[in-house]
């Protein structure tokens, strides 16, 4: 994991812990949406890569 990724992970954890206190819930949900979008994109790319095999 790159230093930027580690810093982002730490930031995300901080946001989640703040969210437990009822703060910054929108930031946590935005981050979740971003991660979900990234996951979808990865799945699409994988599907495109393996499509010729089918």
C-alpha positions as CSV (number, residue, x, y, z in Angstrom):
1,X,0.0,0.0,0.0
2,X,1.3,3.4,-0.9
3,X,1.9,6.1,1.8
4,X,-1.1,8.0,0.3
5,X,-3.3,4.9,0.6
6,X,-2.2,4.5,4.2
7,X,-3.0,8.1,5.0
8,X,-6.3,7.8,3.3
9,X,-7.1,4.7,5.3
10,X,-6.2,6.5,8.5
11,X,-8.5,9.4,7.5
12,X,-11.3,7.0,6.7
13,X,-11.0,5.3,10.1
14,X,-11.1,8.7,11.8
15,X,-14.2,9.6,9.8
16,X,-15.9,6.3,10.8
17,X,-15.0,6.8,14.5
18,X,-16.4,10.4,14.3
19,X,-19.5,9.0,12.6
20,X,-20.1,6.8,15.7
21,X,-20.4,10.1,17.6
22,X,-23.0,11.3,15.0
23,X,-20.6,13.6,13.2
24,X,-19.5,13.8,9.6
25,X,-22.0,11.0,8.6
26,X,-22.2,12.5,5.1
27,X,-18.4,12.2,4.7
28,X,-18.5,8.6,5.6
29,X,-21.3,7.9,3.2
30,X,-19.5,9.8,0.5
31,X,-16.4,7.7,1.1
32,X,-18.5,4.5,1.0
33,X,-20.0,5.6,-2.3
34,X,-16.6,6.3,-3.7
35,X,-15.3,2.8,-2.6
36,X,-18.4,1.2,-4.0
37,X,-17.9,3.0,-7.3
38,X,-14.3,1.9,-7.4
39,X,-15.3,-1.7,-6.7
40,X,-17.9,-1.6,-9.5
41,X,-15.3,-0.2,-11.9
42,X,-12.9,-2.9,-11.0
43,X,-15.5,-5.6,-11.5
44,X,-16.4,-4.1,-15.0
45,X,-12.7,-4.1,-16.0
46,X,-12.2,-7.7,-14.8
47,X,-15.4,-8.7,-16.8
48,X,-14.1,-6.9,-19.9
49,X,-10.6,-8.6,-19.5
50,X,-12.1,-12.1,-19.2
51,X,-14.9,-11.7,-21.8
52,X,-12.7,-13.0,-24.7
53,X,-12.3,-16.3,-22.7
54,X,-16.0,-17.0,-22.7
